[in-house]
Every structure is written in C-alpha cells, then in structure tokens.
C-alpha cells in the first residue's frame, strides 16, 4: 500500500509507517498469546484463517427460542344493513 501511495505521488513518512507496522505486529502477537493461553493451545494466524479450526474451537451458537405466535385478531362483526 505504501508503494502504491508513493507511485501516486503521496508523501510517506517511512519511519512512522514502520513504527505503525511494528505496533500492529506487537498487538497481534499479544492478542494471539492471550488467545493461546485461554484455549490452552498454540494459536497462530494460520489457525485463525482455517474455517475448520474456527468451527472446532468456537462455542456452538445459542438456539434462540421461537417467538410465540401472534394472537389471531378478533373477527369484526358484519355490518347490518336495514332494508
């Protein structure tokens, strides 16, 4: 992305971009370490990207009870026409 921005003539602060990248990588690693600790197994970016792994480690979705059926409206009395 930085390369594309440079090609378009956008000025880039390389030091700030590298600092932001390192900060994001540290946050990612800390989050993965926390998740690994909670699950009791090593978690990496490879596992997170696998659908099968996510399905195995995620809790089953809660089944929401079906809503009660709406009461049927009372029938309107038929109008009486006088002859």
N, CA, C and O atoms as a Maestro MAE file, in Angstrom:
{
 s_m_m2io_version
 :::
 2.0.0
}

f_m_ct {
 s_m_title
 :::
 protein
 m_atom[332] {
  # First column is atom index #
  i_m_mmod_type
  r_m_x_coord
  r_m_y_coord
  r_m_z_coord
  i_m_residue_number
  s_m_chain_name
  s_m_pdb_residue_name
  s_m_pdb_atom_name
  i_m_atomic_number
  :::
  1 25 0.827 -1.175 0.000 1 A "UNK " " N  " 7
  2 3 0.000 0.000 0.000 1 A "UNK " " CA " 6
  3 2 0.876 1.245 0.000 1 A "UNK " " C  " 6
  4 15 0.589 2.217 -0.699 1 A "UNK " " O  " 8
  5 25 1.951 1.210 0.791 2 A "UNK " " N  " 7
  6 3 2.853 2.355 0.842 2 A "UNK " " CA " 6
  7 2 3.496 2.561 -0.521 2 A "UNK " " C  " 6
  8 15 3.643 3.697 -0.972 2 A "UNK " " O  " 8
  9 25 3.878 1.476 -1.179 3 A "UNK " " N  " 7
  10 3 4.488 1.570 -2.503 3 A "UNK " " CA " 6
  11 2 3.523 2.216 -3.499 3 A "UNK " " C  " 6
  12 15 3.917 3.074 -4.289 3 A "UNK " " O  " 8
  13 25 2.264 1.798 -3.454 4 A "UNK " " N  " 7
  14 3 1.260 2.371 -4.355 4 A "UNK " " CA " 6
  15 2 1.054 3.855 -4.069 4 A "UNK " " C  " 6
  16 15 0.882 4.648 -4.995 4 A "UNK " " O  " 8
  17 25 1.069 4.227 -2.814 5 A "UNK " " N  " 7
  18 3 0.910 5.634 -2.466 5 A "UNK " " CA " 6
  19 2 2.095 6.450 -2.995 5 A "UNK " " C  " 6
  20 15 1.912 7.566 -3.481 5 A "UNK " " O  " 8
  21 25 3.301 5.898 -2.902 6 A "UNK " " N  " 7
  22 3 4.480 6.589 -3.425 6 A "UNK " " CA " 6
  23 2 4.371 6.763 -4.930 6 A "UNK " " C  " 6
  24 15 4.715 7.819 -5.461 6 A "UNK " " O  " 8
  25 25 3.895 5.737 -5.620 7 A "UNK " " N  " 7
  26 3 3.746 5.820 -7.074 7 A "UNK " " CA " 6
  27 2 2.756 6.912 -7.473 7 A "UNK " " C  " 6
  28 15 2.903 7.530 -8.527 7 A "UNK " " O  " 8
  29 25 1.764 7.147 -6.644 8 A "UNK " " N  " 7
  30 3 0.758 8.172 -6.944 8 A "UNK " " CA " 6
  31 2 1.196 9.564 -6.502 8 A "UNK " " C  " 6
  32 15 0.474 10.543 -6.697 8 A "UNK " " O  " 8
  33 25 2.376 9.644 -5.911 9 A "UNK " " N  " 7
  34 3 2.898 10.949 -5.520 9 A "UNK " " CA " 6
  35 2 2.522 11.383 -4.123 9 A "UNK " " C  " 6
  36 15 2.716 12.545 -3.764 9 A "UNK " " O  " 8
  37 25 1.986 10.472 -3.324 10 A "UNK " " N  " 7
  38 3 1.626 10.816 -1.949 10 A "UNK " " CA " 6
  39 2 2.877 10.710 -1.088 10 A "UNK " " C  " 6
  40 15 3.591 9.709 -1.145 10 A "UNK " " O  " 8
  41 25 3.138 11.726 -0.304 11 A "UNK " " N  " 7
  42 3 4.312 11.695 0.566 11 A "UNK " " CA " 6
  43 2 4.090 10.702 1.703 11 A "UNK " " C  " 6
  44 15 3.013 10.641 2.297 11 A "UNK " " O  " 8
  45 25 5.123 9.937 1.987 12 A "UNK " " N  " 7
  46 3 5.056 8.912 3.018 12 A "UNK " " CA " 6
  47 2 6.127 9.181 4.061 12 A "UNK " " C  " 6
  48 15 7.283 9.443 3.731 12 A "UNK " " O  " 8
  49 25 5.728 9.113 5.323 13 A "UNK " " N  " 7
  50 3 6.698 9.174 6.418 13 A "UNK " " CA " 6
  51 2 7.093 7.729 6.705 13 A "UNK " " C  " 6
  52 15 6.384 7.015 7.414 13 A "UNK " " O  " 8
  53 25 8.217 7.304 6.155 14 A "UNK " " N  " 7
  54 3 8.651 5.904 6.249 14 A "UNK " " CA " 6
  55 2 8.845 5.466 7.695 14 A "UNK " " C  " 6
  56 15 8.473 4.353 8.066 14 A "UNK " " O  " 8
  57 25 9.420 6.330 8.499 15 A "UNK " " N  " 7
  58 3 9.662 5.967 9.900 15 A "UNK " " CA " 6
  59 2 8.341 5.742 10.628 15 A "UNK " " C  " 6
  60 15 8.211 4.793 11.401 15 A "UNK " " O  " 8
  61 25 7.359 6.614 10.384 16 A "UNK " " N  " 7
  62 3 6.055 6.465 11.040 16 A "UNK " " CA " 6
  63 2 5.344 5.215 10.544 16 A "UNK " " C  " 6
  64 15 4.683 4.530 11.324 16 A "UNK " " O  " 8
  65 25 5.471 4.908 9.246 17 A "UNK " " N  " 7
  66 3 4.848 3.701 8.702 17 A "UNK " " CA " 6
  67 2 5.466 2.454 9.313 17 A "UNK " " C  " 6
  68 15 4.748 1.518 9.666 17 A "UNK " " O  " 8
  69 25 6.781 2.428 9.441 18 A "UNK " " N  " 7
  70 3 7.451 1.280 10.057 18 A "UNK " " CA " 6
  71 2 7.078 1.151 11.530 18 A "UNK " " C  " 6
  72 15 6.889 0.045 12.036 18 A "UNK " " O  " 8
  73 25 6.973 2.295 12.217 19 A "UNK " " N  " 7
  74 3 6.589 2.282 13.637 19 A "UNK " " CA " 6
  75 2 5.163 1.734 13.805 19 A "UNK " " C  " 6
  76 15 4.899 0.931 14.700 19 A "UNK " " O  " 8
  77 25 4.255 2.179 12.934 20 A "UNK " " N  " 7
  78 3 2.868 1.702 12.999 20 A "UNK " " CA " 6
  79 2 2.811 0.207 12.711 20 A "UNK " " C  " 6
  80 15 2.051 -0.510 13.363 20 A "UNK " " O  " 8
  81 25 3.589 -0.278 11.759 21 A "UNK " " N  " 7
  82 3 3.620 -1.705 11.434 21 A "UNK " " CA " 6
  83 2 4.093 -2.516 12.633 21 A "UNK " " C  " 6
  84 15 3.486 -3.528 12.985 21 A "UNK " " O  " 8
  85 25 5.185 -2.065 13.262 22 A "UNK " " N  " 7
  86 3 5.708 -2.774 14.429 22 A "UNK " " CA " 6
  87 2 4.697 -2.774 15.575 22 A "UNK " " C  " 6
  88 15 4.548 -3.774 16.277 22 A "UNK " " O  " 8
  89 25 4.009 -1.659 15.759 23 A "UNK " " N  " 7
  90 3 2.998 -1.572 16.815 23 A "UNK " " CA " 6
  91 2 1.867 -2.568 16.563 23 A "UNK " " C  " 6
  92 15 1.434 -3.267 17.478 23 A "UNK " " O  " 8
  93 25 1.392 -2.630 15.316 24 A "UNK " " N  " 7
  94 3 0.318 -3.568 14.980 24 A "UNK " " CA " 6
  95 2 0.765 -5.013 15.136 24 A "UNK " " C  " 6
  96 15 -0.008 -5.848 15.606 24 A "UNK " " O  " 8
  97 25 1.995 -5.325 14.751 25 A "UNK " " N  " 7
  98 3 2.501 -6.695 14.903 25 A "UNK " " CA " 6
  99 2 2.618 -7.075 16.376 25 A "UNK " " C  " 6
  100 15 2.314 -8.208 16.750 25 A "UNK " " O  " 8
  101 25 3.060 -6.127 17.221 26 A "UNK " " N  " 7
  102 3 3.140 -6.415 18.658 26 A "UNK " " CA " 6
  103 2 1.756 -6.654 19.252 26 A "UNK " " C  " 6
  104 15 1.576 -7.561 20.064 26 A "UNK " " O  " 8
  105 25 0.772 -5.838 18.846 27 A "UNK " " N  " 7
  106 3 -0.599 -6.021 19.331 27 A "UNK " " CA " 6
  107 2 -1.153 -7.364 18.875 27 A "UNK " " C  " 6
  108 15 -1.805 -8.065 19.649 27 A "UNK " " O  " 8
  109 25 -0.891 -7.726 17.612 28 A "UNK " " N  " 7
  110 3 -1.353 -9.015 17.083 28 A "UNK " " CA " 6
  111 2 -0.740 -10.164 17.875 28 A "UNK " " C  " 6
  112 15 -1.440 -11.099 18.264 28 A "UNK " " O  " 8
  113 25 0.572 -10.092 18.113 29 A "UNK " " N  " 7
  114 3 1.240 -11.161 18.844 29 A "UNK " " CA " 6
  115 2 0.736 -11.267 20.282 29 A "UNK " " C  " 6
  116 15 0.591 -12.370 20.811 29 A "UNK " " O  " 8
  117 25 0.471 -10.128 20.913 30 A "UNK " " N  " 7
  118 3 -0.049 -10.139 22.281 30 A "UNK " " CA " 6
  119 2 -1.446 -10.752 22.316 30 A "UNK " " C  " 6
  120 15 -1.768 -11.521 23.221 30 A "UNK " " O  " 8
  121 25 -2.266 -10.415 21.339 31 A "UNK " " N  " 7
  122 3 -3.620 -10.959 21.283 31 A "UNK " " CA " 6
  123 2 -3.588 -12.462 21.025 31 A "UNK " " C  " 6
  124 15 -4.348 -13.214 21.636 31 A "UNK " " O  " 8
  125 25 -2.717 -12.902 20.127 32 A "UNK " " N  " 7
  126 3 -2.593 -14.337 19.857 32 A "UNK " " CA " 6
  127 2 -2.068 -15.082 21.076 32 A "UNK " " C  " 6
  128 15 -2.501 -16.203 21.343 32 A "UNK " " O  " 8
  129 25 -1.142 -14.482 21.822 33 A "UNK " " N  " 7
  130 3 -0.632 -15.113 23.037 33 A "UNK " " CA " 6
  131 2 -1.739 -15.234 24.082 33 A "UNK " " C  " 6
  132 15 -1.851 -16.262 24.751 33 A "UNK " " O  " 8
  133 25 -2.552 -14.198 24.225 34 A "UNK " " N  " 7
  134 3 -3.675 -14.220 25.164 34 A "UNK " " CA " 6
  135 2 -4.682 -15.301 24.766 34 A "UNK " " C  " 6
  136 15 -5.173 -16.042 25.618 34 A "UNK " " O  " 8
  137 25 -4.983 -15.385 23.491 35 A "UNK " " N  " 7
  138 3 -5.910 -16.394 22.999 35 A "UNK " " CA " 6
  139 2 -5.345 -17.801 23.194 35 A "UNK " " C  " 6
  140 15 -6.071 -18.724 23.561 35 A "UNK " " O  " 8
  141 25 -4.051 -17.956 22.947 36 A "UNK " " N  " 7
  142 3 -3.402 -19.255 23.152 36 A "UNK " " CA " 6
  143 2 -3.495 -19.684 24.609 36 A "UNK " " C  " 6
  144 15 -3.728 -20.854 24.911 36 A "UNK " " O  " 8
  145 25 -3.312 -18.725 25.501 37 A "UNK " " N  " 7
  146 3 -3.386 -19.022 26.935 37 A "UNK " " CA " 6
  147 2 -4.802 -19.447 27.330 37 A "UNK " " C  " 6
  148 15 -4.977 -20.394 28.098 37 A "UNK " " O  " 8
  149 25 -5.803 -18.751 26.809 38 A "UNK " " N  " 7
  150 3 -7.181 -19.070 27.148 38 A "UNK " " CA " 6
  151 2 -7.614 -20.423 26.592 38 A "UNK " " C  " 6
  152 15 -8.356 -21.159 27.242 38 A "UNK " " O  " 8
  153 25 -7.144 -20.750 25.379 39 A "UNK " " N  " 7
  154 3 -7.538 -22.021 24.757 39 A "UNK " " CA " 6
  155 2 -6.664 -23.187 25.184 39 A "UNK " " C  " 6
  156 15 -7.042 -24.346 25.011 39 A "UNK " " O  " 8
  157 25 -5.494 -22.887 25.744 40 A "UNK " " N  " 7
  158 3 -4.600 -23.959 26.182 40 A "UNK " " CA " 6
  159 2 -3.852 -24.614 25.035 40 A "UNK " " C  " 6
  160 15 -3.338 -25.721 25.195 40 A "UNK " " O  " 8
  161 25 -3.778 -23.972 23.901 41 A "UNK " " N  " 7
  162 3 -3.046 -24.492 22.750 41 A "UNK " " CA " 6
  163 2 -2.468 -23.313 21.975 41 A "UNK " " C  " 6
  164 15 -2.972 -22.193 22.065 41 A "UNK " " O  " 8
  165 25 -1.413 -23.572 21.216 42 A "UNK " " N  " 7
  166 3 -0.774 -22.510 20.451 42 A "UNK " " CA " 6
  167 2 -1.667 -22.077 19.303 42 A "UNK " " C  " 6
  168 15 -2.135 -22.910 18.527 42 A "UNK " " O  " 8
  169 25 -1.905 -20.778 19.194 43 A "UNK " " N  " 7
  170 3 -2.754 -20.224 18.138 43 A "UNK " " CA " 6
  171 2 -1.904 -19.287 17.294 43 A "UNK " " C  " 6
  172 15 -1.211 -18.417 17.822 43 A "UNK " " O  " 8
  173 25 -1.962 -19.472 15.981 44 A "UNK " " N  " 7
  174 3 -1.236 -18.599 15.063 44 A "UNK " " CA " 6
  175 2 -2.205 -18.050 14.027 44 A "UNK " " C  " 6
  176 15 -3.390 -18.386 14.034 44 A "UNK " " O  " 8
  177 25 -1.706 -17.220 13.151 45 A "UNK " " N  " 7
  178 3 -2.546 -16.654 12.100 45 A "UNK " " CA " 6
  179 2 -3.054 -17.751 11.168 45 A "UNK " " C  " 6
  180 15 -4.136 -17.625 10.595 45 A "UNK " " O  " 8
  181 25 -2.285 -18.818 11.014 46 A "UNK " " N  " 7
  182 3 -2.706 -19.927 10.161 46 A "UNK " " CA " 6
  183 2 -3.974 -20.592 10.678 46 A "UNK " " C  " 6
  184 15 -4.880 -20.899 9.903 46 A "UNK " " O  " 8
  185 25 -4.039 -20.814 11.995 47 A "UNK " " N  " 7
  186 3 -5.231 -21.436 12.571 47 A "UNK " " CA " 6
  187 2 -6.445 -20.528 12.457 47 A "UNK " " C  " 6
  188 15 -7.547 -20.990 12.160 47 A "UNK " " O  " 8
  189 25 -6.246 -19.258 12.690 48 A "UNK " " N  " 7
  190 3 -7.373 -18.334 12.671 48 A "UNK " " CA " 6
  191 2 -8.000 -18.266 11.285 48 A "UNK " " C  " 6
  192 15 -9.205 -18.045 11.163 48 A "UNK " " O  " 8
  193 25 -7.212 -18.451 10.255 49 A "UNK " " N  " 7
  194 3 -7.727 -18.401 8.900 49 A "UNK " " CA " 6
  195 2 -8.434 -19.665 8.449 49 A "UNK " " C  " 6
  196 15 -9.088 -19.663 7.406 49 A "UNK " " O  " 8
  197 25 -8.316 -20.753 9.215 50 A "UNK " " N  " 7
  198 3 -8.935 -22.016 8.823 50 A "UNK " " CA " 6
  199 2 -10.349 -22.107 9.368 50 A "UNK " " C  " 6
  200 15 -10.567 -21.979 10.573 50 A "UNK " " O  " 8
  201 25 -11.291 -22.325 8.493 51 A "UNK " " N  " 7
  202 3 -12.695 -22.422 8.893 51 A "UNK " " CA " 6
  203 2 -12.926 -23.614 9.806 51 A "UNK " " C  " 6
  204 15 -13.676 -23.515 10.778 51 A "UNK " " O  " 8
  205 25 -12.291 -24.738 9.505 52 A "UNK " " N  " 7
  206 3 -12.481 -25.943 10.319 52 A "UNK " " CA " 6
  207 2 -12.004 -25.702 11.752 52 A "UNK " " C  " 6
  208 15 -12.681 -26.098 12.701 52 A "UNK " " O  " 8
  209 25 -10.855 -25.060 11.918 53 A "UNK " " N  " 7
  210 3 -10.340 -24.784 13.257 53 A "UNK " " CA " 6
  211 2 -11.283 -23.863 14.009 53 A "UNK " " C  " 6
  212 15 -11.554 -24.075 15.191 53 A "UNK " " O  " 8
  213 25 -11.784 -22.837 13.325 54 A "UNK " " N  " 7
  214 3 -12.713 -21.915 13.979 54 A "UNK " " CA " 6
  215 2 -13.977 -22.630 14.441 54 A "UNK " " C  " 6
  216 15 -14.488 -22.370 15.530 54 A "UNK " " O  " 8
  217 25 -14.477 -23.540 13.593 55 A "UNK " " N  " 7
  218 3 -15.689 -24.276 13.954 55 A "UNK " " CA " 6
  219 2 -15.435 -25.201 15.143 55 A "UNK " " C  " 6
  220 15 -16.313 -25.386 15.986 55 A "UNK " " O  " 8
  221 25 -14.239 -25.780 15.212 56 A "UNK " " N  " 7
  222 3 -13.922 -26.692 16.314 56 A "UNK " " CA " 6
  223 2 -13.738 -25.964 17.634 56 A "UNK " " C  " 6
  224 15 -14.102 -26.494 18.684 56 A "UNK " " O  " 8
  225 25 -13.180 -24.761 17.602 57 A "UNK " " N  " 7
  226 3 -12.876 -24.058 18.848 57 A "UNK " " CA " 6
  227 2 -13.970 -23.097 19.295 57 A "UNK " " C  " 6
  228 15 -14.028 -22.732 20.469 57 A "UNK " " O  " 8
  229 25 -14.825 -22.688 18.388 58 A "UNK " " N  " 7
  230 3 -15.889 -21.748 18.749 58 A "UNK " " CA " 6
  231 2 -17.024 -22.486 19.446 58 A "UNK " " C  " 6
  232 15 -17.333 -23.625 19.098 58 A "UNK " " O  " 8
  233 25 -17.641 -21.844 20.425 59 A "UNK " " N  " 7
  234 3 -18.789 -22.485 21.066 59 A "UNK " " CA " 6
  235 2 -19.959 -22.563 20.087 59 A "UNK " " C  " 6
  236 15 -20.083 -21.758 19.164 59 A "UNK " " O  " 8
  237 25 -20.801 -23.545 20.318 60 A "UNK " " N  " 7
  238 3 -21.983 -23.702 19.459 60 A "UNK " " CA " 6
  239 2 -22.890 -22.490 19.640 60 A "UNK " " C  " 6
  240 15 -23.041 -21.989 20.755 60 A "UNK " " O  " 8
  241 25 -23.480 -22.026 18.577 61 A "UNK " " N  " 7
  242 3 -24.373 -20.862 18.716 61 A "UNK " " CA " 6
  243 2 -25.587 -21.222 19.568 61 A "UNK " " C  " 6
  244 15 -26.106 -22.338 19.515 61 A "UNK " " O  " 8
  245 25 -26.013 -20.255 20.340 62 A "UNK " " N  " 7
  246 3 -27.176 -20.483 21.202 62 A "UNK " " CA " 6
  247 2 -28.432 -20.512 20.346 62 A "UNK " " C  " 6
  248 15 -28.624 -19.690 19.450 62 A "UNK " " O  " 8
  249 25 -29.268 -21.475 20.648 63 A "UNK " " N  " 7
  250 3 -30.533 -21.580 19.938 63 A "UNK " " CA " 6
  251 2 -31.513 -20.624 20.608 63 A "UNK " " C  " 6
  252 15 -31.818 -20.755 21.793 63 A "UNK " " O  " 8
  253 25 -31.991 -19.681 19.846 64 A "UNK " " N  " 7
  254 3 -32.970 -18.748 20.390 64 A "UNK " " CA " 6
  255 2 -34.342 -19.399 20.307 64 A "UNK " " C  " 6
  256 15 -34.680 -20.017 19.298 64 A "UNK " " O  " 8
  257 25 -35.126 -19.263 21.361 65 A "UNK " " N  " 7
  258 3 -36.461 -19.849 21.303 65 A "UNK " " CA " 6
  259 2 -37.298 -19.150 20.238 65 A "UNK " " C  " 6
  260 15 -37.155 -17.954 19.985 65 A "UNK " " O  " 8
  261 25 -38.162 -19.926 19.636 66 A "UNK " " N  " 7
  262 3 -39.022 -19.347 18.615 66 A "UNK " " CA " 6
  263 2 -40.008 -18.398 19.285 66 A "UNK " " C  " 6
  264 15 -40.503 -18.685 20.375 66 A "UNK " " O  " 8
  265 25 -40.293 -17.287 18.652 67 A "UNK " " N  " 7
  266 3 -41.238 -16.351 19.268 67 A "UNK " " CA " 6
  267 2 -42.639 -16.958 19.310 67 A "UNK " " C  " 6
  268 15 -43.023 -17.754 18.453 67 A "UNK " " O  " 8
  269 25 -43.375 -16.562 20.320 68 A "UNK " " N  " 7
  270 3 -44.745 -17.048 20.453 68 A "UNK " " CA " 6
  271 2 -45.564 -16.536 19.276 68 A "UNK " " C  " 6
  272 15 -45.374 -15.406 18.828 68 A "UNK " " O  " 8
  273 25 -46.467 -17.359 18.780 69 A "UNK " " N  " 7
  274 3 -47.269 -16.895 17.647 69 A "UNK " " CA " 6
  275 2 -48.148 -15.708 18.063 69 A "UNK " " C  " 6
  276 15 -48.622 -15.622 19.196 69 A "UNK " " O  " 8
  277 25 -48.339 -14.828 17.132 70 A "UNK " " N  " 7
  278 3 -49.163 -13.646 17.399 70 A "UNK " " CA " 6
  279 2 -50.615 -14.079 17.557 70 A "UNK " " C  " 6
  280 15 -51.083 -14.958 16.834 70 A "UNK " " O  " 8
  281 25 -51.330 -13.469 18.496 71 A "UNK " " N  " 7
  282 3 -52.742 -13.841 18.652 71 A "UNK " " CA " 6
  283 2 -53.522 -13.468 17.399 71 A "UNK " " C  " 6
  284 15 -53.262 -12.452 16.754 71 A "UNK " " O  " 8
  285 25 -54.464 -14.306 17.084 72 A "UNK " " N  " 7
  286 3 -55.285 -14.025 15.898 72 A "UNK " " CA " 6
  287 2 -56.240 -12.881 16.223 72 A "UNK " " C  " 6
  288 15 -56.796 -12.820 17.319 72 A "UNK " " O  " 8
  289 25 -56.426 -11.986 15.274 73 A "UNK " " N  " 7
  290 3 -57.322 -10.849 15.538 73 A "UNK " " CA " 6
  291 2 -58.768 -11.330 15.649 73 A "UNK " " C  " 6
  292 15 -59.184 -12.299 15.014 73 A "UNK " " O  " 8
  293 25 -59.497 -10.619 16.471 74 A "UNK " " N  " 7
  294 3 -60.910 -10.972 16.626 74 A "UNK " " CA " 6
  295 2 -61.651 -10.606 15.347 74 A "UNK " " C  " 6
  296 15 -61.389 -9.563 14.749 74 A "UNK " " O  " 8
  297 25 -62.574 -11.463 14.928 75 A "UNK " " N  " 7
  298 3 -63.303 -11.136 13.700 75 A "UNK " " CA " 6
  299 2 -64.202 -9.927 13.928 75 A "UNK " " C  " 6
  300 15 -64.815 -9.776 14.985 75 A "UNK " " O  " 8
  301 25 -64.265 -9.080 12.923 76 A "UNK " " N  " 7
  302 3 -65.109 -7.892 13.020 76 A "UNK " " CA " 6
  303 2 -66.556 -8.314 12.761 76 A "UNK " " C  " 6
  304 15 -66.809 -9.139 11.884 76 A "UNK " " O  " 8
  305 25 -67.491 -7.766 13.502 77 A "UNK " " N  " 7
  306 3 -68.895 -8.111 13.254 77 A "UNK " " CA " 6
  307 2 -69.316 -7.580 11.889 77 A "UNK " " C  " 6
  308 15 -68.917 -6.493 11.471 77 A "UNK " " O  " 8
  309 25 -70.117 -8.361 11.224 78 A "UNK " " N  " 7
  310 3 -70.584 -7.924 9.910 78 A "UNK " " CA " 6
  311 2 -71.595 -6.795 10.095 78 A "UNK " " C  " 6
  312 15 -72.435 -6.835 10.993 78 A "UNK " " O  " 8
  313 25 -71.497 -5.804 9.241 79 A "UNK " " N  " 7
  314 3 -72.419 -4.672 9.378 79 A "UNK " " CA " 6
  315 2 -73.851 -5.100 9.003 79 A "UNK " " C  " 6
  316 15 -74.073 -5.917 8.109 79 A "UNK " " O  " 8
  317 25 -74.784 -4.518 9.715 80 A "UNK " " N  " 7
  318 3 -76.181 -4.820 9.425 80 A "UNK " " CA " 6
  319 2 -76.749 -3.717 8.561 80 A "UNK " " C  " 6
  320 15 -76.639 -2.535 8.885 80 A "UNK " " O  " 8
  321 25 -77.348 -4.107 7.477 81 A "UNK " " N  " 7
  322 3 -77.969 -3.147 6.576 81 A "UNK " " CA " 6
  323 2 -79.483 -3.230 6.754 81 A "UNK " " C  " 6
  324 15 -80.054 -4.314 6.637 81 A "UNK " " O  " 8
  325 25 -80.131 -2.130 7.028 82 A "UNK " " N  " 7
  326 3 -81.578 -2.116 7.184 82 A "UNK " " CA " 6
  327 2 -82.259 -2.016 5.823 82 A "UNK " " C  " 6
  328 15 -81.848 -1.229 4.970 82 A "UNK " " O  " 8
  329 25 -83.260 -2.786 5.637 83 A "UNK " " N  " 7
  330 3 -83.967 -2.757 4.359 83 A "UNK " " CA " 6
  331 2 -85.218 -1.968 4.440 83 A "UNK " " C  " 6
  332 15 -85.935 -1.843 3.447 83 A "UNK " " O  " 8
  :::
 }
 m_bond[331] {
  # First column is bond index #
  i_m_from
  i_m_to
  i_m_order
  :::
  1 1 2 1
  2 2 3 1
  3 3 4 2
  4 3 5 1
  5 5 6 1
  6 6 7 1
  7 7 8 2
  8 7 9 1
  9 9 10 1
  10 10 11 1
  11 11 12 2
  12 11 13 1
  13 13 14 1
  14 14 15 1
  15 15 16 2
  16 15 17 1
  17 17 18 1
  18 18 19 1
  19 19 20 2
  20 19 21 1
  21 21 22 1
  22 22 23 1
  23 23 24 2
  24 23 25 1
  25 25 26 1
  26 26 27 1
  27 27 28 2
  28 27 29 1
  29 29 30 1
  30 30 31 1
  31 31 32 2
  32 31 33 1
  33 33 34 1
  34 34 35 1
  35 35 36 2
  36 35 37 1
  37 37 38 1
  38 38 39 1
  39 39 40 2
  40 39 41 1
  41 41 42 1
  42 42 43 1
  43 43 44 2
  44 43 45 1
  45 45 46 1
  46 46 47 1
  47 47 48 2
  48 47 49 1
  49 49 50 1
  50 50 51 1
  51 51 52 2
  52 51 53 1
  53 53 54 1
  54 54 55 1
  55 55 56 2
  56 55 57 1
  57 57 58 1
  58 58 59 1
  59 59 60 2
  60 59 61 1
  61 61 62 1
  62 62 63 1
  63 63 64 2
  64 63 65 1
  65 65 66 1
  66 66 67 1
  67 67 68 2
  68 67 69 1
  69 69 70 1
  70 70 71 1
  71 71 72 2
  72 71 73 1
  73 73 74 1
  74 74 75 1
  75 75 76 2
  76 75 77 1
  77 77 78 1
  78 78 79 1
  79 79 80 2
  80 79 81 1
  81 81 82 1
  82 82 83 1
  83 83 84 2
  84 83 85 1
  85 85 86 1
  86 86 87 1
  87 87 88 2
  88 87 89 1
  89 89 90 1
  90 90 91 1
  91 91 92 2
  92 91 93 1
  93 93 94 1
  94 94 95 1
  95 95 96 2
  96 95 97 1
  97 97 98 1
  98 98 99 1
  99 99 100 2
  100 99 101 1
  101 101 102 1
  102 102 103 1
  103 103 104 2
  104 103 105 1
  105 105 106 1
  106 106 107 1
  107 107 108 2
  108 107 109 1
  109 109 110 1
  110 110 111 1
  111 111 112 2
  112 111 113 1
  113 113 114 1
  114 114 115 1
  115 115 116 2
  116 115 117 1
  117 117 118 1
  118 118 119 1
  119 119 120 2
  120 119 121 1
  121 121 122 1
  122 122 123 1
  123 123 124 2
  124 123 125 1
  125 125 126 1
  126 126 127 1
  127 127 128 2
  128 127 129 1
  129 129 130 1
  130 130 131 1
  131 131 132 2
  132 131 133 1
  133 133 134 1
  134 134 135 1
  135 135 136 2
  136 135 137 1
  137 137 138 1
  138 138 139 1
  139 139 140 2
  140 139 141 1
  141 141 142 1
  142 142 143 1
  143 143 144 2
  144 143 145 1
  145 145 146 1
  146 146 147 1
  147 147 148 2
  148 147 149 1
  149 149 150 1
  150 150 151 1
  151 151 152 2
  152 151 153 1
  153 153 154 1
  154 154 155 1
  155 155 156 2
  156 155 157 1
  157 157 158 1
  158 158 159 1
  159 159 160 2
  160 159 161 1
  161 161 162 1
  162 162 163 1
  163 163 164 2
  164 163 165 1
  165 165 166 1
  166 166 167 1
  167 167 168 2
  168 167 169 1
  169 169 170 1
  170 170 171 1
  171 171 172 2
  172 171 173 1
  173 173 174 1
  174 174 175 1
  175 175 176 2
  176 175 177 1
  177 177 178 1
  178 178 179 1
  179 179 180 2
  180 179 181 1
  181 181 182 1
  182 182 183 1
  183 183 184 2
  184 183 185 1
  185 185 186 1
  186 186 187 1
  187 187 188 2
  188 187 189 1
  189 189 190 1
  190 190 191 1
  191 191 192 2
  192 191 193 1
  193 193 194 1
  194 194 195 1
  195 195 196 2
  196 195 197 1
  197 197 198 1
  198 198 199 1
  199 199 200 2
  200 199 201 1
  201 201 202 1
  202 202 203 1
  203 203 204 2
  204 203 205 1
  205 205 206 1
  206 206 207 1
  207 207 208 2
  208 207 209 1
  209 209 210 1
  210 210 211 1
  211 211 212 2
  212 211 213 1
  213 213 214 1
  214 214 215 1
  215 215 216 2
  216 215 217 1
  217 217 218 1
  218 218 219 1
  219 219 220 2
  220 219 221 1
  221 221 222 1
  222 222 223 1
  223 223 224 2
  224 223 225 1
  225 225 226 1
  226 226 227 1
  227 227 228 2
  228 227 229 1
  229 229 230 1
  230 230 231 1
  231 231 232 2
  232 231 233 1
  233 233 234 1
  234 234 235 1
  235 235 236 2
  236 235 237 1
  237 237 238 1
  238 238 239 1
  239 239 240 2
  240 239 241 1
  241 241 242 1
  242 242 243 1
  243 243 244 2
  244 243 245 1
  245 245 246 1
  246 246 247 1
  247 247 248 2
  248 247 249 1
  249 249 250 1
  250 250 251 1
  251 251 252 2
  252 251 253 1
  253 253 254 1
  254 254 255 1
  255 255 256 2
  256 255 257 1
  257 257 258 1
  258 258 259 1
  259 259 260 2
  260 259 261 1
  261 261 262 1
  262 262 263 1
  263 263 264 2
  264 263 265 1
  265 265 266 1
  266 266 267 1
  267 267 268 2
  268 267 269 1
  269 269 270 1
  270 270 271 1
  271 271 272 2
  272 271 273 1
  273 273 274 1
  274 274 275 1
  275 275 276 2
  276 275 277 1
  277 277 278 1
  278 278 279 1
  279 279 280 2
  280 279 281 1
  281 281 282 1
  282 282 283 1
  283 283 284 2
  284 283 285 1
  285 285 286 1
  286 286 287 1
  287 287 288 2
  288 287 289 1
  289 289 290 1
  290 290 291 1
  291 291 292 2
  292 291 293 1
  293 293 294 1
  294 294 295 1
  295 295 296 2
  296 295 297 1
  297 297 298 1
  298 298 299 1
  299 299 300 2
  300 299 301 1
  301 301 302 1
  302 302 303 1
  303 303 304 2
  304 303 305 1
  305 305 306 1
  306 306 307 1
  307 307 308 2
  308 307 309 1
  309 309 310 1
  310 310 311 1
  311 311 312 2
  312 311 313 1
  313 313 314 1
  314 314 315 1
  315 315 316 2
  316 315 317 1
  317 317 318 1
  318 318 319 1
  319 319 320 2
  320 319 321 1
  321 321 322 1
  322 322 323 1
  323 323 324 2
  324 323 325 1
  325 325 326 1
  326 326 327 1
  327 327 328 2
  328 327 329 1
  329 329 330 1
  330 330 331 1
  331 331 332 2
  :::
 }
}
